[in-house]
Amino acid sequence: MKINKIEYAGWPNCYRLANDAVELVVTADVGPRVIRYGFIGGQNLFVELPGQMGTTGESTWTPRGGHRIWVAPELVPGTYALDNSPVKVNVENDAIESTGAVEPETGLEKFISVRLAPSGSAITVVHRIRNAASRPRTLAPWAVSMMAPGGMGIAAFPPRGTHPEVLPPTHPLVMWAFTDLSDPRWKFTQKYMLLRSDVSASAPQKLGLFNPKTVGAYLLGTDLFVKRYQAHPVRPYPDFGCSFETFTNAQVLELETLGPLATLAPGESVEHVEHWSLHPQVRISAWTDAELDRIFLPLLIR
């Protein structure tokens, strides 16, 4: 296990966390943000947006790329509080913790911790939002992974059933005003929702769903990124009940998990935990339930 301070993409103060298999890079000049996750010597699964790397102090919110923590429901300007100033970084033996300054726009303090297993690719990502304001605030944590373009996003539906044996609805499938289900980037099987990243397609697309065992993945070449989150089936979620959302435009495809809505009194915090893994040499021959089950079920059991 190695943690060292490095320059990355024009930012002089970044921290690299690595074992023999994978590496992460956390920014300290902006954030909190994880800007890289990939195999040693391999591609970054997260996007790095041209012209937005290595810069700080913008007057408007800048997406940049990587992984961040936001708040839901999505509101302007509150969700888009600036995260373009230095963060406090604490380094442990196997983890990097980064804490942003209290946002003047919202009174919130955001925190991300990444903890790497001694071997393999397993990452535990802890997100925390603290209400540092003098009034209560109702929000949901929203963890956004911005994936590099050119791959396929994959989300699992909750377990399927048959009619008339299973009569109640099992989960919502939520649309936005700009969602177009006739867009060829979408594909649906009985068990999975697929969204293809296409750099020539500029129209944004987005859908959300709820799954108690939330699973999102992204296949880029033969590298498969998987993120998992254990949702709370009896607590209210934002956006008509979404624990997972996916979005794409020409630049990026996002895999997003959401926590339940919580009302934070002054000084209170809410925590949201994801589990990441990265898998090499994954080849999917067809976008069918049988083929996707062949790939995903062993990974999820493991």
Secondary structure, DSSP 8 states (H G I E B T S, - for coil): -EEEEEEETTEEEEEEEE-SSEEEEEESSS-S-EEEEEETTS--SB-B-TT-TT----SS----BEEEEEEES--TTGGG----S--EEEE-SSEEEEE----TTT-EEEEEEEEE-SSSS-EEEEEEEEE-SSS-EEEEEEEEEEE-SSSEEEEE-S----TTT--S----EEE-TT--TTSTTEEE-SSEEEEE--TT--S-EEEEE--SEEEEEEEETTEEEEEEEE--TTS--HHHH-SEEEEE-SS-EEEEEE---EEE-TT-EEEEEEEEEEESS---SSSSHHHHHHHHHHHHH-
